[in-house]
């Protein structure tokens, strides 16, 4: 990844995490100017899509994710294609096509696990949200949604000591959003409980 492209992508991610959404978009547009191949263009269009979702601009987000998907396909970069497919599942969720979103998210997660991606937490996040959506419309048992909510926390903890600070902030924000989907105003408290419960379970496994 070239240095200017990387600089602007990270600047955009940081601005989005800090709530400076217009600044984030500006940074990603600059990154797009320095993208030297379709894989990088796919990455930055996805970041633009995430930012529009934060702005509740769903049509613009969908267009950005579509461009990300097209560039991923042209690039033939398997990693980038998986990310684009995961984002397609996210947009199906936004369109309330919960069953389709869940099927696609699970399929993408299976492939991400098969090839050993280190960022499984981002794929599990989308599954957690689709499972929660299905539970809330009466199509799934609550225990299934809870399993994926805690699986997302578990995946986060497993890479917590070896991952980039911006990625960790992004994934933690995703965990908060998953908990908001399930718990509403109790989300902050339930995040703390989930982390405590999962850490205790993981600690017990390592001592047996």
C-alpha positions as a LaTeX table, in Angstrom:
\begin{tabular}{lrrr}
\hline
Residue & $x$ (\AA) & $y$ (\AA) & $z$ (\AA) \\
\hline
Unk1 & 0.00 & 0.00 & 0.00 \\
Unk2 & 1.55 & 3.33 & $-1.06$ \\
Unk3 & 2.31 & 5.79 & 1.70 \\
Unk4 & 0.04 & 8.68 & 0.69 \\
Unk5 & $-2.89$ & 6.38 & 0.08 \\
Unk6 & $-2.34$ & 4.75 & 3.47 \\
Unk7 & $-1.97$ & 8.13 & 5.17 \\
Unk8 & $-5.30$ & 9.44 & 3.84 \\
Unk9 & $-7.18$ & 6.20 & 4.50 \\
Unk10 & $-6.01$ & 6.17 & 8.11 \\
Unk11 & $-6.81$ & 9.86 & 8.47 \\
Unk12 & $-10.32$ & 9.21 & 7.19 \\
Unk13 & $-10.84$ & 6.26 & 9.51 \\
Unk14 & $-9.66$ & 8.29 & 12.49 \\
Unk15 & $-11.90$ & 11.22 & 11.58 \\
Unk16 & $-14.92$ & 8.92 & 11.23 \\
Unk17 & $-14.25$ & 7.28 & 14.59 \\
Unk18 & $-14.00$ & 10.75 & 16.15 \\
Unk19 & $-17.29$ & 11.79 & 14.56 \\
Unk20 & $-15.84$ & 14.19 & 11.98 \\
Unk21 & $-17.71$ & 12.67 & 9.06 \\
Unk22 & $-17.23$ & 15.42 & 6.48 \\
Unk23 & $-13.50$ & 15.42 & 7.19 \\
Unk24 & $-13.50$ & 11.64 & 6.84 \\
Unk25 & $-15.11$ & 11.87 & 3.40 \\
Unk26 & $-12.56$ & 14.48 & 2.32 \\
Unk27 & $-9.69$ & 12.26 & 3.42 \\
Unk28 & $-11.12$ & 9.25 & 1.59 \\
Unk29 & $-11.59$ & 11.29 & $-1.57$ \\
Unk30 & $-7.91$ & 12.26 & $-1.38$ \\
Unk31 & $-7.01$ & 8.61 & $-0.85$ \\
Unk32 & $-8.98$ & 7.71 & $-3.96$ \\
Unk33 & $-6.78$ & 10.06 & $-5.97$ \\
Unk34 & $-3.69$ & 8.14 & $-4.84$ \\
Unk35 & $-5.11$ & 4.61 & $-5.30$ \\
Unk36 & $-2.89$ & 2.86 & $-7.83$ \\
Unk37 & $-4.99$ & $-0.25$ & $-8.51$ \\
Unk38 & $-8.55$ & $-1.55$ & $-8.34$ \\
Unk39 & $-7.97$ & $-3.30$ & $-5.03$ \\
Unk40 & $-7.12$ & 0.01 & $-3.39$ \\
Unk41 & $-10.04$ & 1.71 & $-5.10$ \\
Unk42 & $-12.32$ & $-1.02$ & $-3.75$ \\
Unk43 & $-10.98$ & $-0.44$ & $-0.23$ \\
Unk44 & $-11.47$ & 3.30 & $-0.29$ \\
Unk45 & $-14.95$ & 3.13 & $-1.82$ \\
Unk46 & $-15.90$ & 0.77 & 1.02 \\
Unk47 & $-14.63$ & 3.32 & 3.55 \\
Unk48 & $-16.71$ & 5.98 & 1.82 \\
Unk49 & $-19.71$ & 3.65 & 2.08 \\
Unk50 & $-19.19$ & 3.13 & 5.82 \\
Unk51 & $-18.98$ & 6.88 & 6.29 \\
Unk52 & $-22.23$ & 7.51 & 4.42 \\
Unk53 & $-23.89$ & 4.86 & 6.58 \\
Unk54 & $-22.78$ & 6.80 & 9.65 \\
Unk55 & $-24.37$ & 9.88 & 8.05 \\
Unk56 & $-27.57$ & 7.88 & 7.42 \\
Unk57 & $-27.14$ & 8.52 & 3.68 \\
Unk58 & $-28.12$ & 4.99 & 2.67 \\
Unk59 & $-28.47$ & 5.57 & $-1.08$ \\
Unk60 & $-25.01$ & 7.11 & $-1.26$ \\
Unk61 & $-23.66$ & 4.30 & 0.88 \\
Unk62 & $-25.20$ & 1.69 & $-1.41$ \\
Unk63 & $-23.66$ & 3.37 & $-4.46$ \\
Unk64 & $-20.23$ & 3.50 & $-2.81$ \\
Unk65 & $-20.43$ & $-0.18$ & $-1.83$ \\
Unk66 & $-21.49$ & $-1.05$ & $-5.36$ \\
Unk67 & $-18.39$ & 0.68 & $-6.75$ \\
Unk68 & $-16.29$ & $-1.08$ & $-4.12$ \\
Unk69 & $-17.72$ & $-4.43$ & $-5.19$ \\
Unk70 & $-17.10$ & $-3.72$ & $-8.89$ \\
Unk71 & $-13.49$ & $-2.74$ & $-8.27$ \\
Unk72 & $-12.95$ & $-5.79$ & $-6.06$ \\
Unk73 & $-14.24$ & $-8.06$ & $-8.83$ \\
Unk74 & $-12.01$ & $-6.39$ & $-11.41$ \\
Unk75 & $-9.00$ & $-6.63$ & $-9.12$ \\
Unk76 & $-9.45$ & $-10.40$ & $-8.63$ \\
Unk77 & $-8.11$ & $-9.83$ & $-5.10$ \\
Unk78 & $-9.80$ & $-12.59$ & $-3.09$ \\
Unk79 & $-9.39$ & $-10.74$ & 0.20 \\
Unk80 & $-11.00$ & $-7.61$ & $-1.23$ \\
Unk81 & $-13.81$ & $-9.59$ & $-2.86$ \\
Unk82 & $-14.69$ & $-11.16$ & 0.49 \\
Unk83 & $-14.83$ & $-7.72$ & 2.10 \\
Unk84 & $-17.07$ & $-6.44$ & $-0.69$ \\
Unk85 & $-19.40$ & $-9.43$ & $-0.30$ \\
Unk86 & $-19.56$ & $-8.83$ & 3.44 \\
Unk87 & $-20.49$ & $-5.20$ & 2.78 \\
Unk88 & $-23.17$ & $-6.39$ & 0.34 \\
Unk89 & $-24.66$ & $-8.42$ & 3.20 \\
Unk90 & $-24.57$ & $-5.28$ & 5.34 \\
Unk91 & $-26.55$ & $-3.36$ & 2.72 \\
Unk92 & $-29.10$ & $-6.17$ & 2.46 \\
Unk93 & $-29.49$ & $-5.78$ & 6.21 \\
Unk94 & $-30.04$ & $-2.03$ & 5.78 \\
Unk95 & $-32.76$ & $-2.86$ & 3.23 \\
Unk96 & $-34.39$ & $-5.18$ & 5.80 \\
Unk97 & $-33.75$ & $-8.25$ & 3.64 \\
Unk98 & $-32.69$ & $-10.09$ & 6.77 \\
Unk99 & $-32.77$ & $-13.70$ & 5.57 \\
Unk100 & $-30.77$ & $-12.90$ & 2.42 \\
Unk101 & $-28.33$ & $-10.81$ & 4.43 \\
Unk102 & $-27.85$ & $-13.62$ & 6.93 \\
Unk103 & $-27.27$ & $-16.29$ & 4.28 \\
Unk104 & $-24.68$ & $-14.17$ & 2.51 \\
Unk105 & $-22.95$ & $-13.10$ & 5.74 \\
Unk106 & $-22.64$ & $-16.71$ & 6.91 \\
Unk107 & $-21.30$ & $-17.83$ & 3.53 \\
Unk108 & $-18.69$ & $-15.07$ & 3.50 \\
Unk109 & $-17.67$ & $-15.85$ & 7.08 \\
Unk110 & $-17.20$ & $-19.52$ & 6.18 \\
Unk111 & $-14.82$ & $-18.55$ & 3.40 \\
Unk112 & $-12.98$ & $-16.03$ & 5.59 \\
Unk113 & $-12.46$ & $-18.78$ & 8.18 \\
Unk114 & $-11.35$ & $-21.26$ & 5.52 \\
Unk115 & $-8.55$ & $-19.01$ & 4.27 \\
Unk116 & $-7.52$ & $-17.96$ & 7.79 \\
Unk117 & $-8.22$ & $-14.25$ & 7.71 \\
Unk118 & $-6.96$ & $-12.56$ & 10.89 \\
Unk119 & $-9.83$ & $-10.03$ & 10.91 \\
Unk120 & $-12.69$ & $-12.49$ & 11.43 \\
Unk121 & $-14.24$ & $-10.09$ & 13.94 \\
Unk122 & $-15.39$ & $-7.82$ & 11.09 \\
Unk123 & $-17.14$ & $-10.73$ & 9.36 \\
Unk124 & $-18.68$ & $-12.06$ & 12.57 \\
Unk125 & $-19.99$ & $-8.55$ & 13.24 \\
Unk126 & $-22.24$ & $-8.64$ & 10.19 \\
Unk127 & $-23.48$ & $-12.13$ & 11.08 \\
Unk128 & $-24.24$ & $-10.95$ & 14.63 \\
Unk129 & $-26.32$ & $-8.09$ & 13.28 \\
Unk130 & $-28.23$ & $-10.22$ & 10.77 \\
Unk131 & $-28.94$ & $-12.85$ & 13.43 \\
Unk132 & $-30.19$ & $-10.16$ & 15.82 \\
Unk133 & $-32.42$ & $-8.72$ & 13.10 \\
Unk134 & $-33.92$ & $-12.17$ & 12.45 \\
Unk135 & $-34.52$ & $-12.65$ & 16.18 \\
Unk136 & $-36.26$ & $-9.29$ & 16.49 \\
Unk137 & $-38.74$ & $-10.18$ & 13.72 \\
Unk138 & $-39.44$ & $-13.57$ & 15.30 \\
Unk139 & $-37.48$ & $-15.67$ & 12.81 \\
Unk140 & $-34.75$ & $-16.87$ & 15.16 \\
Unk141 & $-34.28$ & $-17.86$ & 18.77 \\
Unk142 & $-32.67$ & $-15.27$ & 21.03 \\
Unk143 & $-29.93$ & $-17.72$ & 22.03 \\
Unk144 & $-28.67$ & $-17.74$ & 18.42 \\
Unk145 & $-28.32$ & $-13.97$ & 18.39 \\
Unk146 & $-26.59$ & $-14.05$ & 21.77 \\
Unk147 & $-24.12$ & $-16.66$ & 20.54 \\
Unk148 & $-23.00$ & $-14.41$ & 17.68 \\
Unk149 & $-22.89$ & $-11.29$ & 19.83 \\
Unk150 & $-20.47$ & $-13.06$ & 22.18 \\
Unk151 & $-18.59$ & $-14.65$ & 19.28 \\
Unk152 & $-17.85$ & $-11.14$ & 18.00 \\
Unk153 & $-16.41$ & $-10.21$ & 21.40 \\
Unk154 & $-14.39$ & $-13.42$ & 21.47 \\
Unk155 & $-12.87$ & $-12.73$ & 18.04 \\
Unk156 & $-11.99$ & $-9.20$ & 19.16 \\
Unk157 & $-10.25$ & $-10.41$ & 22.30 \\
Unk158 & $-8.28$ & $-13.02$ & 20.35 \\
Unk159 & $-6.59$ & $-10.31$ & 18.22 \\
Unk160 & $-6.63$ & $-7.47$ & 20.77 \\
Unk161 & $-2.92$ & $-7.64$ & 21.56 \\
Unk162 & $-1.70$ & $-7.92$ & 17.98 \\
Unk163 & $-3.88$ & $-5.54$ & 15.96 \\
Unk164 & $-3.64$ & $-1.95$ & 14.82 \\
Unk165 & $-5.15$ & 0.68 & 17.10 \\
Unk166 & $-7.48$ & 2.05 & 14.41 \\
Unk167 & $-8.78$ & $-1.40$ & 13.59 \\
Unk168 & $-9.37$ & $-2.14$ & 17.25 \\
Unk169 & $-11.34$ & 1.09 & 17.64 \\
Unk170 & $-13.36$ & 0.25 & 14.52 \\
Unk171 & $-14.12$ & $-3.28$ & 15.72 \\
Unk172 & $-15.02$ & $-2.10$ & 19.21 \\
Unk173 & $-17.43$ & 0.41 & 17.67 \\
Unk174 & $-18.94$ & $-2.50$ & 15.76 \\
Unk175 & $-19.39$ & $-4.47$ & 18.98 \\
Unk176 & $-21.19$ & $-1.52$ & 20.54 \\
Unk177 & $-23.49$ & $-1.34$ & 17.49 \\
Unk178 & $-24.26$ & $-5.07$ & 17.69 \\
Unk179 & $-25.16$ & $-4.70$ & 21.35 \\
Unk180 & $-27.32$ & $-1.66$ & 20.57 \\
Unk181 & $-29.25$ & $-3.75$ & 18.04 \\
Unk182 & $-30.01$ & $-6.37$ & 20.69 \\
Unk183 & $-30.16$ & $-4.41$ & 23.96 \\
Unk184 & $-31.07$ & $-0.86$ & 22.99 \\
Unk185 & $-30.36$ & 1.66 & 25.76 \\
Unk186 & $-28.75$ & $-1.06$ & 27.91 \\
Unk187 & $-26.01$ & $-1.60$ & 25.31 \\
Unk188 & $-23.14$ & 0.08 & 27.18 \\
Unk189 & $-23.72$ & $-2.04$ & 30.29 \\
Unk190 & $-24.17$ & $-5.22$ & 28.26 \\
Unk191 & $-20.91$ & $-4.63$ & 26.37 \\
Unk192 & $-19.05$ & $-4.58$ & 29.69 \\
Unk193 & $-20.85$ & $-7.74$ & 30.78 \\
Unk194 & $-20.12$ & $-9.50$ & 27.48 \\
Unk195 & $-16.42$ & $-8.72$ & 27.68 \\
Unk196 & $-16.26$ & $-9.89$ & 31.31 \\
Unk197 & $-18.15$ & $-13.10$ & 30.56 \\
Unk198 & $-16.14$ & $-13.98$ & 27.44 \\
Unk199 & $-12.80$ & $-13.19$ & 29.09 \\
Unk200 & $-13.72$ & $-15.42$ & 32.04 \\
Unk201 & $-14.75$ & $-18.26$ & 29.72 \\
Unk202 & $-11.54$ & $-17.98$ & 27.71 \\
Unk203 & $-9.47$ & $-17.89$ & 30.91 \\
Unk204 & $-11.18$ & $-21.01$ & 32.23 \\
Unk205 & $-10.48$ & $-22.89$ & 29.00 \\
Unk206 & $-6.78$ & $-22.10$ & 29.15 \\
Unk207 & $-6.51$ & $-23.36$ & 32.73 \\
Unk208 & $-8.06$ & $-26.76$ & 32.00 \\
\hline
\end{tabular}
